[in-house]
Amino acid sequence: MLVPSAHAEQQETDYDLELLLEIAQSNLEEKTTVQNGVIVNGFKNHKEAGVSKEAFEKFEKILSFTNDEIKRGNIPIGKNILDIKADILTTTSNTTERFLLDPFQ
């Protein structure tokens, strides 16, 4: 039976944190808009955004999750992404709980 090592788990966590840092250092969030009540990425692909393919895909997953929660009524949204008012302590969605337990899924 194979048992994942703590070192392998740490490497995966480090990699996920590197992706999130790459997203934070990019202008992905600044180019994101709210259209018809959902968040829309301002870039069509990673090359246009100037980030790695993996970081772009991670950002897309974050947007997808957030849009699902907006549609469920768990996250109110204003005119732009900076207007999000999520109270993770009172959000009751099972999806939210899974995402909070493993945000790098």
N, C-alpha and C positions, 0 to 999 in steps of 0.2 A: 504494500500500500504506500502510495506517495503522500508525503506530508509536506505542505508548503513551508518553506523556511521563513523565519522572521525577517531575514535579509531580503528575500524576494518580495515580501509584503512591503518592506520599507522602500525598496527600489520603486515599486509600483506607486506608492504614496508620493514619493519624491517626484516621480514623473508627472503625476496628476497635478501636483503643486506647481511644477514648472509650466504646465499648460495654463493653469489659472493665472500665473504671473505673466505669461506671455499675453493673455487676454487683457489683463489689467494694464499692461504697458502699451497696448495697441489703442486704436481709436474705434474699436468695434462698438463699444457702448455709446460713444458720442454720435455715431452714424445710425444708431438704432432709433426707430420711430414707432409711434403708436398709430395704427390705422384700423378703423372700424373696431376699436376696442381690444385689439391684440397687438403684441409687440412684433415688429418686422425688422429683420436684419437689413441694414443699409448696403450690404455687400452681397454680391452673387456667389463669390467663391473666395478661397483663401488667397489666391494670387492678387486679386483686386484689393483685398483687405490688408495684404502685406504681412500675413501670419502663416504659420505652418498649417498644413492640412488638418493635423490632429487638433490644434488649438481651435481652428474654425469649426470643426465637427463638435468639439466640446461646447463651444459657445452656442451652436445650433441646438444641442441637447438641452442646455440651460434655458434657452428661449422657448423651446417646445414644452418643457416642464412648467415654466412660468405661465405660458399661454393656457395650458390645461388648467392650472390653478385659477387663473383669471376667469376662465369660462365656468368653472365650478362655483365661483363667487367667493373663493378663499383669499384672493388677493385683489384688492381694489387698485385700479390704475387711473392715472390722470392723463395729462396731455403728452407726457413723454416718459421715458424709462426712469427718470429721476423722481417721478411722482409716485412710484410704487410704494404702497404702505402695507407691507406684509407683517403680520404679527404671528411669528412662527409658534409662539406659545399657545395661541388659541386656534390655530389652523388644525382642523380635525381630519383632513383627508388622509386616507391610507397611503396614497401616492406621496404625499408630503412627508409622512413619517418614514417611508422607505427612502426617499431622497435625502432626508436629513440624516438618516443612519448611514447611508452610503452615497454621498453626493457625487462620487466619481464613477458611478455605474455606467 
